[in-house]
């Protein structure tokens, strides 16, 4: 997937390799840790070379060969002991949870880290032997970083150096490619516009179109500001009264000043309304002779048409 994103580029120049759980490197095929102990306590320490170590520890050579398939530089291969790394981080950090509570409880269990500590000590002594024979030994340095803090510090250093070295270059290259693609598209667009203009179709925008665009943009801005502010406070009229309150007051005023109320209540006698037939706005509601009949509306919805018309 990475290669597809960068065709023609050697990804080995961009990759760092971390060999995890190096403290659990399977040395059983080498006779357990005995061969490693022989190298650590060898009588030929001044002449101990990387080739000697890799010849004796096949599993170490195989591991390094597999890691070398990903990078062109051996210095970018780091041996890691995540277990000790987590243990060290848990001691230094009280605000960040670095592992589950059950796992952190195991860190304090007697013997839980013995294997990691023992192997780091042995690899550390082998590192000293290699660097005594050859101070430039890459394997000696790698084992030394591992023995110091499980390789975590070295990995952090490589990441920081790698980012500072390649990060800006990659950004520049990506930007350059995007710019070149844009220039190509601009040239294609110019060619298409030239063809359109040859057909007698104007390609320049008229002032009317510019005015229309400006008006639409202004309207859109006003609408969006109105929409945003509407959620903050109620809509108000020019007097500063909320529209909802203004409508409510106007409605109450219209109802109170409805002429039919006055006509109706003027006919009230001891709370009972008896009126003669009227053909006013309310229609024929009452019978002759001041006697109410079944034609008197008895439901509020029957009053609504004239109310709606009046309002």
Phi and psi in degrees as GROMACS dihedral restraints (atoms count N, CA, C in turn):
[ dihedral_restraints ]
;  ai    aj    ak    al  type     phi  dphi    fc
    3     4     5     6     1   -65.5    20    10
    4     5     6     7     1   -39.2    20    10
    6     7     8     9     1   -66.2    20    10
    7     8     9    10     1   -36.4    20    10
    9    10    11    12     1   -63.8    20    10
   10    11    12    13     1   -33.8    20    10
   12    13    14    15     1   -73.5    20    10
   13    14    15    16     1   -24.0    20    10
   15    16    17    18     1  -130.6    20    10
   16    17    18    19     1    69.1    20    10
   18    19    20    21     1   -62.8    20    10
   19    20    21    22     1   137.8    20    10
   21    22    23    24     1    81.5    20    10
   22    23    24    25     1    -1.1    20    10
   24    25    26    27     1  -106.3    20    10
   25    26    27    28     1   139.9    20    10
   27    28    29    30     1   -81.4    20    10
   28    29    30    31     1   107.6    20    10
   30    31    32    33     1   -68.7    20    10
   31    32    33    34     1   -15.2    20    10
   33    34    35    36     1   -63.4    20    10
   34    35    36    37     1   -20.0    20    10
   36    37    38    39     1   -78.4    20    10
   37    38    39    40     1    -8.7    20    10
   39    40    41    42     1  -117.7    20    10
   40    41    42    43     1     1.1    20    10
   42    43    44    45     1  -109.5    20    10
   43    44    45    46     1   135.2    20    10
   45    46    47    48     1  -105.7    20    10
   46    47    48    49     1   141.7    20    10
   48    49    50    51     1  -118.6    20    10
   49    50    51    52     1   124.2    20    10
   51    52    53    54     1  -112.5    20    10
   52    53    54    55     1   121.5    20    10
   54    55    56    57     1   -92.7    20    10
   55    56    57    58     1   101.3    20    10
   57    58    59    60     1   -74.7    20    10
   58    59    60    61     1   156.1    20    10
   60    61    62    63     1    54.9    20    10
   61    62    63    64     1    38.5    20    10
   63    64    65    66     1   -64.1    20    10
   64    65    66    67     1   -24.5    20    10
   66    67    68    69     1   -65.9    20    10
   67    68    69    70     1   -17.1    20    10
   69    70    71    72     1  -109.6    20    10
   70    71    72    73     1    25.9    20    10
   72    73    74    75     1   -56.2    20    10
   73    74    75    76     1   124.0    20    10
   75    76    77    78     1   -71.1    20    10
   76    77    78    79     1    98.7    20    10
   78    79    80    81     1   -94.8    20    10
   79    80    81    82     1     7.2    20    10
   81    82    83    84     1   -58.7    20    10
   82    83    84    85     1   -38.9    20    10
   84    85    86    87     1   -67.9    20    10
   85    86    87    88     1   -16.0    20    10
   87    88    89    90     1   -95.9    20    10
   88    89    90    91     1    12.0    20    10
   90    91    92    93     1    85.9    20    10
   91    92    93    94     1    33.9    20    10
   93    94    95    96     1    72.5    20    10
   94    95    96    97     1  -145.3    20    10
   96    97    98    99     1   -90.7    20    10
   97    98    99   100     1     1.1    20    10
   99   100   101   102     1   -62.7    20    10
  100   101   102   103     1   -42.6    20    10
  102   103   104   105     1   -65.1    20    10
  103   104   105   106     1   -38.1    20    10
  105   106   107   108     1   -64.0    20    10
  106   107   108   109     1   -40.1    20    10
  108   109   110   111     1   -63.3    20    10
  109   110   111   112     1   -38.2    20    10
  111   112   113   114     1   -63.0    20    10
  112   113   114   115     1   -39.8    20    10
  114   115   116   117     1   -68.4    20    10
  115   116   117   118     1   -37.1    20    10
  117   118   119   120     1   -66.6    20    10
  118   119   120   121     1   -40.2    20    10
  120   121   122   123     1  -104.5    20    10
  121   122   123   124     1    24.4    20    10
  123   124   125   126     1   -63.3    20    10
  124   125   126   127     1   145.8    20    10
  126   127   128   129     1   -78.0    20    10
  127   128   129   130     1   -16.1    20    10
  129   130   131   132     1  -100.6    20    10
  130   131   132   133     1    42.7    20    10
  132   133   134   135     1   -57.7    20    10
  133   134   135   136     1   -42.0    20    10
  135   136   137   138     1   -62.4    20    10
  136   137   138   139     1   -21.5    20    10
  138   139   140   141     1  -113.7    20    10
  139   140   141   142     1    16.0    20    10
  141   142   143   144     1   -73.8    20    10
  142   143   144   145     1   124.4    20    10
  144   145   146   147     1  -118.5    20    10
  145   146   147   148     1   166.8    20    10
  147   148   149   150     1   -59.9    20    10
  148   149   150   151     1   -40.8    20    10
  150   151   152   153     1   -61.2    20    10
  151   152   153   154     1   -35.0    20    10
  153   154   155   156     1   -65.5    20    10
  154   155   156   157     1   -43.9    20    10
  156   157   158   159     1   -65.4    20    10
  157   158   159   160     1   -46.6    20    10
  159   160   161   162     1   -67.5    20    10
  160   161   162   163     1   -28.9    20    10
  162   163   164   165     1   -71.2    20    10
  163   164   165   166     1   -36.2    20    10
  165   166   167   168     1   -80.7    20    10
  166   167   168   169     1   -33.5    20    10
  168   169   170   171     1  -112.1    20    10
  169   170   171   172     1    86.2    20    10
  171   172   173   174     1   -61.4    20    10
  172   173   174   175     1   -38.2    20    10
  174   175   176   177     1   -64.8    20    10
  175   176   177   178     1   -33.3    20    10
  177   178   179   180     1   -69.1    20    10
  178   179   180   181     1   -42.5    20    10
  180   181   182   183     1   -62.3    20    10
  181   182   183   184     1   -43.8    20    10
  183   184   185   186     1   -62.0    20    10
  184   185   186   187     1   -41.7    20    10
  186   187   188   189     1   -63.4    20    10
  187   188   189   190     1   -44.3    20    10
  189   190   191   192     1   -67.4    20    10
  190   191   192   193     1   -38.8    20    10
  192   193   194   195     1   -62.0    20    10
  193   194   195   196     1   -41.4    20    10
  195   196   197   198     1   -65.8    20    10
  196   197   198   199     1   -39.6    20    10
  198   199   200   201     1   -68.1    20    10
  199   200   201   202     1   -34.0    20    10
  201   202   203   204     1   -68.0    20    10
  202   203   204   205     1   -16.9    20    10
  204   205   206   207     1   -68.9    20    10
  205   206   207   208     1   -14.3    20    10
  207   208   209   210     1  -103.7    20    10
  208   209   210   211     1   -13.6    20    10
  210   211   212   213     1  -144.5    20    10
  211   212   213   214     1   150.7    20    10
  213   214   215   216     1   -88.3    20    10
  214   215   216   217     1    -9.7    20    10
  216   217   218   219     1  -122.1    20    10
  217   218   219   220     1   122.8    20    10
  219   220   221   222     1   -65.2    20    10
  220   221   222   223     1   -25.1    20    10
  222   223   224   225     1   -64.9    20    10
  223   224   225   226     1   -17.3    20    10
  225   226   227   228     1   -91.6    20    10
  226   227   228   229     1     8.3    20    10
  228   229   230   231     1  -100.6    20    10
  229   230   231   232     1   126.9    20    10
  231   232   233   234     1  -123.2    20    10
  232   233   234   235     1   132.8    20    10
  234   235   236   237     1   -88.1    20    10
  235   236   237   238     1   128.5    20    10
  237   238   239   240     1  -122.1    20    10
  238   239   240   241     1   142.6    20    10
  240   241   242   243     1  -123.5    20    10
  241   242   243   244     1    87.5    20    10
  243   244   245   246     1   -63.3    20    10
  244   245   246   247     1   -29.8    20    10
  246   247   248   249     1   -62.0    20    10
  247   248   249   250     1   -49.9    20    10
  249   250   251   252     1   -69.1    20    10
  250   251   252   253     1   -31.7    20    10
  252   253   254   255     1   -62.3    20    10
  253   254   255   256     1   -43.7    20    10
  255   256   257   258     1   -66.7    20    10
  256   257   258   259     1   -40.2    20    10
  258   259   260   261     1   -62.1    20    10
  259   260   261   262     1   -43.3    20    10
  261   262   263   264     1   -66.1    20    10
  262   263   264   265     1   -40.8    20    10
  264   265   266   267     1   -66.7    20    10
  265   266   267   268     1   -37.6    20    10
  267   268   269   270     1   -63.4    20    10
  268   269   270   271     1   -32.6    20    10
  270   271   272   273     1   -73.0    20    10
  271   272   273   274     1   -37.3    20    10
  273   274   275   276     1   -83.2    20    10
  274   275   276   277     1   -26.5    20    10
  276   277   278   279     1  -113.6    20    10
  277   278   279   280     1   121.3    20    10
  279   280   281   282     1  -104.3    20    10
  280   281   282   283     1   -15.1    20    10
  282   283   284   285     1   -99.8    20    10
  283   284   285   286     1   -14.5    20    10
  285   286   287   288     1  -113.6    20    10
  286   287   288   289     1   128.3    20    10
  288   289   290   291     1   -81.0    20    10
  289   290   291   292     1   116.3    20    10
  291   292   293   294     1   -98.4    20    10
  292   293   294   295     1   -11.2    20    10
  294   295   296   297     1  -164.1    20    10
  295   296   297   298     1   174.5    20    10
  297   298   299   300     1   -69.0    20    10
  298   299   300   301     1   154.8    20    10
  300   301   302   303     1   -57.1    20    10
  301   302   303   304     1   -37.7    20    10
  303   304   305   306     1   -64.4    20    10
  304   305   306   307     1   -41.4    20    10
  306   307   308   309     1   -68.4    20    10
  307   308   309   310     1   -41.5    20    10
  309   310   311   312     1   -63.3    20    10
  310   311   312   313     1   -33.1    20    10
  312   313   314   315     1   -65.0    20    10
  313   314   315   316     1   -32.5    20    10
  315   316   317   318     1   -67.5    20    10
  316   317   318   319     1   -26.3    20    10
  318   319   320   321     1   -62.5    20    10
  319   320   321   322     1   -29.2    20    10
  321   322   323   324     1   -90.7    20    10
  322   323   324   325     1    -2.2    20    10
  324   325   326   327     1   -75.8    20    10
  325   326   327   328     1   132.7    20    10
  327   328   329   330     1   -57.2    20    10
  328   329   330   331     1   129.3    20    10
  330   331   332   333     1    86.4    20    10
  331   332   333   334     1    -4.7    20    10
  333   334   335   336     1   -65.5    20    10
  334   335   336   337     1   -35.1    20    10
  336   337   338   339     1  -104.5    20    10
  337   338   339   340     1     9.8    20    10
  339   340   341   342     1   -60.7    20    10
  340   341   342   343     1   -43.8    20    10
  342   343   344   345     1   -60.5    20    10
  343   344   345   346     1   -46.1    20    10
  345   346   347   348     1   -61.8    20    10
  346   347   348   349     1   -45.0    20    10
  348   349   350   351     1   -65.1    20    10
  349   350   351   352     1   -41.5    20    10
  351   352   353   354     1   -64.9    20    10
  352   353   354   355     1   -44.2    20    10
  354   355   356   357     1   -69.8    20    10
  355   356   357   358     1   -35.8    20    10
  357   358   359   360     1   -65.7    20    10
  358   359   360   361     1   -37.8    20    10
  360   361   362   363     1   -63.5    20    10
  361   362   363   364     1   -43.0    20    10
  363   364   365   366     1   -68.9    20    10
  364   365   366   367     1   -44.3    20    10
  366   367   368   369     1   -65.5    20    10
  367   368   369   370     1   -33.2    20    10
  369   370   371   372     1   -65.0    20    10
  370   371   372   373     1   -41.9    20    10
  372   373   374   375     1   -66.0    20    10
  373   374   375   376     1   -38.8    20    10
  375   376   377   378     1   -64.3    20    10
  376   377   378   379     1   -37.2    20    10
  378   379   380   381     1   -60.8    20    10
  379   380   381   382     1   -43.1    20    10
  381   382   383   384     1   -62.8    20    10
  382   383   384   385     1   -41.4    20    10
  384   385   386   387     1   -62.6    20    10
  385   386   387   388     1   -43.0    20    10
  387   388   389   390     1   -65.8    20    10
  388   389   390   391     1   -42.6    20    10
  390   391   392   393     1   -74.5    20    10
  391   392   393   394     1   -22.9    20    10
  393   394   395   396     1   -68.1    20    10
  394   395   396   397     1   -39.9    20    10
  396   397   398   399     1   -74.8    20    10
  397   398   399   400     1   -40.5    20    10
  399   400   401   402     1  -145.6    20    10
  400   401   402   403     1   100.2    20    10
  402   403   404   405     1   -58.2    20    10
  403   404   405   406     1   -20.6    20    10
  405   406   407   408     1   -92.4    20    10
  406   407   408   409     1     6.3    20    10
  408   409   410   411     1   -60.4    20    10
  409   410   411   412     1   118.6    20    10
  411   412   413   414     1   -65.8    20    10
  412   413   414   415     1   -43.6    20    10
  414   415   416   417     1   -63.6    20    10
  415   416   417   418     1   -38.1    20    10
  417   418   419   420     1   -61.3    20    10
  418   419   420   421     1   -41.8    20    10
  420   421   422   423     1   -68.2    20    10
  421   422   423   424     1   -42.1    20    10
  423   424   425   426     1   -60.3    20    10
  424   425   426   427     1   -45.0    20    10
  426   427   428   429     1   -67.4    20    10
  427   428   429   430     1   -32.6    20    10
  429   430   431   432     1   -66.3    20    10
  430   431   432   433     1   -43.4    20    10
  432   433   434   435     1   -61.3    20    10
  433   434   435   436     1   -40.1    20    10
  435   436   437   438     1   -64.3    20    10
  436   437   438   439     1   -41.4    20    10
  438   439   440   441     1   -69.9    20    10
  439   440   441   442     1   -26.0    20    10
  441   442   443   444     1   -71.8    20    10
  442   443   444   445     1   -54.9    20    10
  444   445   446   447     1  -147.4    20    10
  445   446   447   448     1    29.8    20    10
  447   448   449   450     1    74.0    20    10
  448   449   450   451     1    18.4    20    10
  450   451   452   453     1    80.4    20    10
  451   452   453   454     1    -2.4    20    10
  453   454   455   456     1   -65.2    20    10
  454   455   456   457     1   -44.1    20    10
  456   457   458   459     1   -62.8    20    10
  457   458   459   460     1   -41.0    20    10
  459   460   461   462     1   -65.2    20    10
  460   461   462   463     1   -41.2    20    10
  462   463   464   465     1   -62.7    20    10
  463   464   465   466     1   -42.6    20    10
  465   466   467   468     1   -61.8    20    10
  466   467   468   469     1   -42.8    20    10
  468   469   470   471     1   -62.3    20    10
  469   470   471   472     1   -43.3    20    10
  471   472   473   474     1   -64.5    20    10
  472   473   474   475     1   -40.2    20    10
  474   475   476   477     1   -63.7    20    10
  475   476   477   478     1   -44.3    20    10
  477   478   479   480     1   -63.9    20    10
  478   479   480   481     1   -44.2    20    10
  480   481   482   483     1   -65.9    20    10
  481   482   483   484     1   -41.9    20    10
  483   484   485   486     1   -61.7    20    10
  484   485   486   487     1   -44.0    20    10
  486   487   488   489     1   -65.9    20    10
  487   488   489   490     1   -42.3    20    10
  489   490   491   492     1   -69.0    20    10
  490   491   492   493     1   -31.3    20    10
  492   493   494   495     1   -79.3    20    10
  493   494   495   496     1   -46.2    20    10
  495   496   497   498     1  -100.3    20    10
  496   497   498   499     1   -22.9    20    10
  498   499   500   501     1   -59.2    20    10
  499   500   501   502     1   -51.5    20    10
  501   502   503   504     1   -66.3    20    10
  502   503   504   505     1   -37.8    20    10
  504   505   506   507     1   -64.6    20    10
  505   506   507   508     1   -42.0    20    10
  507   508   509   510     1   -65.4    20    10
  508   509   510   511     1   -40.6    20    10
  510   511   512   513     1   -62.6    20    10
  511   512   513   514     1   -42.2    20    10
  513   514   515   516     1   -63.2    20    10
  514   515   516   517     1   -45.0    20    10
  516   517   518   519     1   -65.3    20    10
  517   518   519   520     1   -42.1    20    10
  519   520   521   522     1   -63.4    20    10
  520   521   522   523     1   -41.6    20    10
  522   523   524   525     1   -65.6    20    10
  523   524   525   526     1   -40.8    20    10
  525   526   527   528     1   -62.0    20    10
  526   527   528   529     1   -44.2    20    10
  528   529   530   531     1   -63.3    20    10
  529   530   531   532     1   -41.0    20    10
  531   532   533   534     1   -64.8    20    10
  532   533   534   535     1   -38.5    20    10
  534   535   536   537     1   -65.6    20    10
  535   536   537   538     1   -43.8    20    10
  537   538   539   540     1   -63.6    20    10
  538   539   540   541     1   -39.2    20    10
  540   541   542   543     1   -65.5    20    10
  541   542   543   544     1   -38.4    20    10
  543   544   545   546     1   -65.5    20    10
  544   545   546   547     1   -43.5    20    10
  546   547   548   549     1   -60.0    20    10
  547   548   549   550     1   -41.2    20    10
  549   550   551   552     1   -62.7    20    10
  550   551   552   553     1   -42.8    20    10
  552   553   554   555     1   -66.3    20    10
  553   554   555   556     1   -35.2    20    10
  555   556   557   558     1   -64.8    20    10
  556   557   558   559     1   -41.1    20    10
  558   559   560   561     1   -64.0    20    10
  559   560   561   562     1   -40.9    20    10
  561   562   563   564     1   -64.4    20    10
  562   563   564   565     1   -37.7    20    10
  564   565   566   567     1   -66.9    20    10
  565   566   567   568     1   -41.0    20    10
  567   568   569   570     1   -60.9    20    10
  568   569   570   571     1   -40.5    20    10
  570   571   572   573     1   -64.1    20    10
  571   572   573   574     1   -41.1    20    10
  573   574   575   576     1   -66.2    20    10
  574   575   576   577     1   -41.1    20    10
  576   577   578   579     1   -65.0    20    10
  577   578   579   580     1   -36.6    20    10
  579   580   581   582     1   -63.2    20    10
  580   581   582   583     1   -40.2    20    10
  582   583   584   585     1   -63.7    20    10
  583   584   585   586     1   -41.1    20    10
  585   586   587   588     1   -64.6    20    10
  586   587   588   589     1   -42.0    20    10
  588   589   590   591     1   -66.5    20    10
  589   590   591   592     1   -34.0    20    10
  591   592   593   594     1   -63.4    20    10
  592   593   594   595     1   -24.8    20    10
  594   595   596   597     1   -84.7    20    10
  595   596   597   598     1     5.6    20    10
  597   598   599   600     1    86.1    20    10
  598   599   600   601     1    10.0    20    10
  600   601   602   603     1   -95.9    20    10
  601   602   603   604     1   120.5    20    10
  603   604   605   606     1   -66.1    20    10
  604   605   606   607     1   137.2    20    10
  606   607   608   609     1  -106.5    20    10
  607   608   609   610     1   -11.9    20    10
  609   610   611   612     1   -82.0    20    10
  610   611   612   613     1   141.9    20    10
  612   613   614   615     1   -75.7    20    10
  613   614   615   616     1   136.7    20    10
  615   616   617   618     1   -80.7    20    10
  616   617   618   619     1   163.7    20    10
  618   619   620   621     1   -64.8    20    10
  619   620   621   622     1   -31.9    20    10
  621   622   623   624     1   -62.8    20    10
  622   623   624   625     1   -41.9    20    10
  624   625   626   627     1   -65.5    20    10
  625   626   627   628     1   -40.6    20    10
  627   628   629   630     1   -63.1    20    10
  628   629   630   631     1   -41.7    20    10
  630   631   632   633     1   -64.1    20    10
  631   632   633   634     1   -40.7    20    10
  633   634   635   636     1   -63.8    20    10
  634   635   636   637     1   -44.3    20    10
  636   637   638   639     1   -61.3    20    10
  637   638   639   640     1   -43.8    20    10
  639   640   641   642     1   -63.0    20    10
  640   641   642   643     1   -41.0    20    10
  642   643   644   645     1   -64.8    20    10
  643   644   645   646     1   -43.7    20    10
  645   646   647   648     1   -63.8    20    10
  646   647   648   649     1   -41.7    20    10
  648   649   650   651     1   -63.9    20    10
  649   650   651   652     1   -40.9    20    10
  651   652   653   654     1   -64.5    20    10
  652   653   654   655     1   -43.5    20    10
  654   655   656   657     1   -62.7    20    10
  655   656   657   658     1   -41.7    20    10
  657   658   659   660     1   -62.6    20    10
  658   659   660   661     1   -40.8    20    10
  660   661   662   663     1   -64.7    20    10
  661   662   663   664     1   -43.3    20    10
  663   664   665   666     1   -63.3    20    10
  664   665   666   667     1   -43.8    20    10
  666   667   668   669     1   -62.6    20    10
  667   668   669   670     1   -44.6    20    10
  669   670   671   672     1   -66.9    20    10
  670   671   672   673     1   -38.7    20    10
  672   673   674   675     1   -64.7    20    10
  673   674   675   676     1   -40.7    20    10
  675   676   677   678     1   -63.5    20    10
  676   677   678   679     1   -43.2    20    10
  678   679   680   681     1   -64.2    20    10
  679   680   681   682     1   -39.8    20    10
  681   682   683   684     1   -69.3    20    10
  682   683   684   685     1   -40.9    20    10
  684   685   686   687     1   -77.3    20    10
  685   686   687   688     1   -22.0    20    10
  687   688   689   690     1   -64.2    20    10
  688   689   690   691     1   -31.3    20    10
  690   691   692   693     1   -76.9    20    10
  691   692   693   694     1   -13.2    20    10
  693   694   695   696     1   -88.3    20    10
  694   695   696   697     1   -36.9    20    10
  696   697   698   699     1  -152.3    20    10
  697   698   699   700     1   156.7    20    10
  699   700   701   702     1   -61.9    20    10
  700   701   702   703     1   152.3    20    10
  702   703   704   705     1   -67.8    20    10
  703   704   705   706     1   133.9    20    10
  705   706   707   708     1  -121.2    20    10
  706   707   708   709     1   157.9    20    10
  708   709   710   711     1   -89.9    20    10
  709   710   711   712     1  -172.6    20    10
  711   712   713   714     1   -64.7    20    10
  712   713   714   715     1   -26.1    20    10
  714   715   716   717     1   -81.8    20    10
  715   716   717   718     1    -2.4    20    10
  717   718   719   720     1    86.6    20    10
  718   719   720   721     1     7.6    20    10
  720   721   722   723     1   -93.9    20    10
  721   722   723   724     1   138.2    20    10
  723   724   725   726     1   -61.4    20    10
  724   725   726   727     1   143.9    20    10
  726   727   728   729     1   -60.4    20    10
  727   728   729   730     1   -39.7    20    10
  729   730   731   732     1   -60.2    20    10
  730   731   732   733     1   -42.4    20    10
  732   733   734   735     1   -68.9    20    10
  733   734   735   736     1   -38.4    20    10
  735   736   737   738     1   -64.5    20    10
  736   737   738   739     1   -43.4    20    10
  738   739   740   741     1   -63.4    20    10
  739   740   741   742     1   -41.5    20    10
  741   742   743   744     1   -61.4    20    10
  742   743   744   745     1   -46.5    20    10
  744   745   746   747     1   -64.7    20    10
  745   746   747   748     1   -40.3    20    10
  747   748   749   750     1   -65.8    20    10
  748   749   750   751     1   -39.1    20    10
  750   751   752   753     1   -65.5    20    10
  751   752   753   754     1   -44.1    20    10
  753   754   755   756     1   -61.5    20    10
  754   755   756   757     1   -42.2    20    10
  756   757   758   759     1   -61.0    20    10
  757   758   759   760     1   -44.0    20    10
  759   760   761   762     1   -65.3    20    10
  760   761   762   763     1   -39.5    20    10
  762   763   764   765     1   -66.3    20    10
  763   764   765   766     1   -46.1    20    10
  765   766   767   768     1   -62.3    20    10
  766   767   768   769     1   -36.3    20    10
  768   769   770   771     1   -93.7    20    10
  769   770   771   772     1    19.0    20    10
  771   772   773   774     1   -70.8    20    10
  772   773   774   775     1   120.6    20    10
  774   775   776   777     1   -58.6    20    10
  775   776   777   778     1   -30.7    20    10
  777   778   779   780     1   -63.0    20    10
  778   779   780   781     1   -30.9    20    10
  780   781   782   783     1   -59.3    20    10
  781   782   783   784     1   -47.0    20    10
  783   784   785   786     1   -61.9    20    10
  784   785   786   787     1   -46.7    20    10
  786   787   788   789     1   -61.0    20    10
  787   788   789   790     1   -37.9    20    10
  789   790   791   792     1   -72.3    20    10
  790   791   792   793     1   -48.3    20    10
  792   793   794   795     1   -71.7    20    10
  793   794   795   796     1   -23.8    20    10
  795   796   797   798     1   -66.7    20    10
  796   797   798   799     1   -20.8    20    10
  798   799   800   801     1   -92.7    20    10
  799   800   801   802     1     0.3    20    10
  801   802   803   804     1   -73.6    20    10
  802   803   804   805     1   137.0    20    10
  804   805   806   807     1  -137.1    20    10
  805   806   807   808     1   108.4    20    10
  807   808   809   810     1    56.1    20    10
  808   809   810   811     1    37.6    20    10
  810   811   812   813     1    83.7    20    10
  811   812   813   814     1    -4.4    20    10
  813   814   815   816     1  -111.9    20    10
  814   815   816   817     1   130.3    20    10
  816   817   818   819     1  -100.5    20    10
  817   818   819   820     1   120.6    20    10
  819   820   821   822     1  -130.4    20    10
  820   821   822   823     1   116.1    20    10
  822   823   824   825     1  -128.7    20    10
  823   824   825   826     1   159.1    20    10
  825   826   827   828     1   -80.2    20    10
  826   827   828   829     1   169.7    20    10
  828   829   830   831     1   -59.0    20    10
  829   830   831   832     1   133.6    20    10
  831   832   833   834     1  -129.8    20    10
  832   833   834   835     1   138.5    20    10
  834   835   836   837     1  -113.9    20    10
  835   836   837   838     1    34.2    20    10
  837   838   839   840     1   -78.2    20    10
  838   839   840   841     1  -154.8    20    10
  840   841   842   843     1   -64.8    20    10
  841   842   843   844     1   -22.9    20    10
  843   844   845   846     1   -83.1    20    10
  844   845   846   847     1    -8.6    20    10
  846   847   848   849     1    84.0    20    10
  847   848   849   850     1  -172.1    20    10
  849   850   851   852     1   -79.1    20    10
  850   851   852   853     1    95.3    20    10
  852   853   854   855     1  -100.6    20    10
  853   854   855   856     1   -23.6    20    10
  855   856   857   858     1  -130.2    20    10
  856   857   858   859     1   152.9    20    10
  858   859   860   861     1   -85.4    20    10
  859   860   861   862     1   164.7    20    10
  861   862   863   864     1   -68.4    20    10
  862   863   864   865     1   159.8    20    10
  864   865   866   867     1    82.2    20    10
  865   866   867   868     1    19.9    20    10
  867   868   869   870     1    58.6    20    10
  868   869   870   871     1    26.0    20    10
  870   871   872   873     1  -111.7    20    10
  871   872   873   874     1   126.0    20    10
  873   874   875   876     1   -70.9    20    10
  874   875   876   877     1   141.0    20    10
  876   877   878   879     1  -121.2    20    10
  877   878   879   880     1  -176.8    20    10
  879   880   881   882     1   -69.8    20    10
  880   881   882   883     1    -7.6    20    10
  882   883   884   885     1   -78.5    20    10
  883   884   885   886     1    -5.0    20    10
  885   886   887   888     1   -71.0    20    10
  886   887   888   889     1   126.6    20    10
  888   889   890   891     1   -58.2    20    10
  889   890   891   892     1   138.3    20    10
  891   892   893   894     1  -121.9    20    10
  892   893   894   895     1    -4.5    20    10
  894   895   896   897     1  -121.8    20    10
  895   896   897   898     1   144.3    20    10
  897   898   899   900     1   -62.6    20    10
  898   899   900   901     1   -34.0    20    10
  900   901   902   903     1   -66.3    20    10
  901   902   903   904     1   -19.0    20    10
  903   904   905   906     1   -73.6    20    10
  904   905   906   907     1   -21.7    20    10
  906   907   908   909     1   -85.4    20    10
  907   908   909   910     1   -12.4    20    10
  909   910   911   912     1   -65.0    20    10
  910   911   912   913     1   -44.0    20    10
  912   913   914   915     1   -54.4    20    10
  913   914   915   916     1   -45.6    20    10
  915   916   917   918     1   -72.0    20    10
  916   917   918   919     1   -32.4    20    10
  918   919   920   921     1   -64.1    20    10
  919   920   921   922     1   -45.8    20    10
  921   922   923   924     1   -62.0    20    10
  922   923   924   925     1   -41.7    20    10
  924   925   926   927     1   -64.5    20    10
  925   926   927   928     1   -41.1    20    10
  927   928   929   930     1   -67.2    20    10
  928   929   930   931     1   -45.5    20    10
